[in-house]
């Protein structure tokens, strides 16, 4: 594997209600998600830079996508300080399950929350 290739290429966060989940993530990150439909799925895409080599992804609602607190964990980028997004989680309808936690000088901070769909999502920031 080429060392320049990211280990994460694409992510999908399973949702039961695309409108509710889109509003939640737009609120906590202060971003706009682009709504699309493809292959029978309703999706809301996180902002991306096509061709940049950075991982992209979105929210997905379909018969194949079942929100869950178990299973694979992803960490969304909370830079420069994940406290900004984390501070909006509960007022947007989510629940903080692990507050901002120092993981060492070289690694920054992390936190976990449950989104409006029941997924456990991690946040990471260098600050």
N, C-alpha and C positions, 0 to 999 in steps of 0.2 A: 504494500500500500504506500502510495506517495505521501511523504511526511507533510506536504502542503495541503492535503485534502482534509477537510473537517470530518470528524467522526460522526457528527450529526448533520444530516442532509435535509431532512424534512420531518415535520411533526404534525400530528393531528390531535386536537383535544376533542374528545367525544362529548356531544351535547344532546340534551333531549329537547331543548327549545332554543333554536338559533337566535331568535330576536332577543330573548332574555340574556343569553350568554354574550352576545355581541355588545349589548348595552353595558353589561358588567365589565368586560375587558376594556371597552372604550373609556369607561369611567375611571377605572383604577390606573390606567396608563396614560390617559389624556391623548388618545390616538383615535384614528378612524380606521375601521376594518372594512375592506371591500367585500360586498356580498356577491357571490357567484353561485351558479348551479351547474353541476357536471355529473354525468354518469349516475343520475338519480340521487345525488347528494346536495344538500344545502350547505354552503360553506361561507365563512367569513374569514378573509385572508388578512393576516398581520402585515403591516407595511414591510416592504422588501426592496432589495436592490438587485434586480435580475443580473446575472452574470458576475456578481461580486464574490461568489464562493461562500457567502454567508448562508447559514441555515435559514430556511423559510418554513412557514406553516400556517395553520389556521384552525378554526373551529369547524367541526363537521357534524351534521345531523343526517342520519340515515339509519336504515334497519341494521347495518353492520356496526354502527357506533353506539356503544353503551357506556355512559359515564360511570366512573368507578373510583372509589377511594383506594382500591387495591391495584397492584400491578406496577407497570413502569412509571417512573417519576421523571418529569421534565422540570428543568429550572429555567424560568424566563429571566431575561436580562433586566435587572433593577437598577443599573447604573444611572447616575453616579451614586445614589444612596437609595437602597430598596425601601427605606422608611417612607419615601414619597408615595409609592404605589401601595405599600402595606397599610398605610394610614387611611386609605380609601376603601379597603376591602369590606369592612363590616357595614359601612353606610351604603355600599353598593349591593349588599345582600349576601356577602360571603362571610366566612368565619376564619379567624386566625387560629391555627393549631400549634404553631411554634413561632414566637416573636423573633425579631431580628437577633441573630446569634452570631457572635464573633467566632470565626473558624480559623483564626490565626493570621498573623501579620502578612504572610505571603498569599493568603487565600481570600481574605475579605469577610463578607457576612452572608448569611443565608436565613431563610424563613420559609414556613409553609402556611398555606391557606387552603380552605375548601371553597371552591367557586359555587356559583348559583346552581350548577348542574350536579354537584356532589363529587367532583374530581379533586384530588389532592394535588396541588401545584406548588412547586418550589420557586423561590425567588433567590437570585444571587446578585450581589454587587461587590465591587472592589472597595467601596467606601461605606 
